[in-house]
């Protein structure tokens, strides 16, 4: 690197086939050189909010094969913009939804989705209740990515009594001929087993028509799944639930996850970052910090990897390019079984449910 002449406060230097961005910080006229290493060699404590972005990180998001033969990317964003969205506290998911469905399209959300697609996030998770399907559709069209690359999920609950019509409306907003995954957003609309069974029969019809490649449910408990399976001709491909170390639903051998495993129903986690965000401090903190130091990533990437290494689809939220770039670092390493178990065992020492507090007892771990 000798002989380099620095004329600009930020330069790039080629070394051993890698391009290193070097920033000059000046203090009392004495220059100091600060080197930004490639993402997989950066210690998390050396990272700051002003660090260079991780654009063009060449990684592939792994996929999970569902029980109907389709494959779903193991990480997908629920994209948000805090300026025009309000938190959906008592309903499902970690998304933000538009407070005014008739208020026109949200350009910032469209751009956020396009950024996610540009970074390689081809799994886009939405819902009719979020009122964001129109923005997703515009972003998909403007991104000019082939439809075959994308995995688009949406959900029904508002118009649950007429699922075929609800999906037609969603497809029109999304500007798509089909969705890759269509979910019943929650079971709480039902007052009887027959309500669950009728809704699932309608889901099977839209799948048969080719309007949904895969169909599944969200926030279903064992009784809901049992009732649905009594008359089902198609097994739900997935159950999207709140899942993180502080809400493991009894663990792999607990009633819910054991039933899902028996019927080959995949687990999709919303709120996977809960233990490193709104549930801190907690018993997982030490394990997360130690593993983040070991793998040179942030604790959020450890939280995502804990899901991925259990074949759990992780759904999280962000509208920030920098954060979406950070999440991609979860694809550059793997936790070993001992490390996964360490987090799981620590998580069992605390219970935290971030959603459905109005429906469930605060101590409910099911």
Secondary structure, 3 states (H helix, E strand, C coil): CCCCCCCCCEEEEEECCEEEEEEEEEECCEEEEEEECCHHHCCHHHCCCCCCCCCCCCCCCCEEECCCCCEEECEEEECCCCCCEEECCCCCCCCEEECCCCCCCCHHHHHHHHHHHHHCCCEEECCHHHCCHHHHHHHHHHHCCCHHHCEEEEEECCCHHHHHHHHHHHHHHHCCCCEEEEEECCCCCCCCHHHHHHHHHHHHHHHHCCCEEEEEEECCCHHHHHHHHHHCCCCCCEEEEECECCECCCCCCCHHHHHHHHCCCEEEEECCCHHHCCCCCCCCHHHHHHHHHHHCCCHHHHHHHHHHCCCCEEEEECCCHHHHHHHHHHHCCCCCHHHHHHHHHHHCCCCCCCCCCCCCCCCCCC
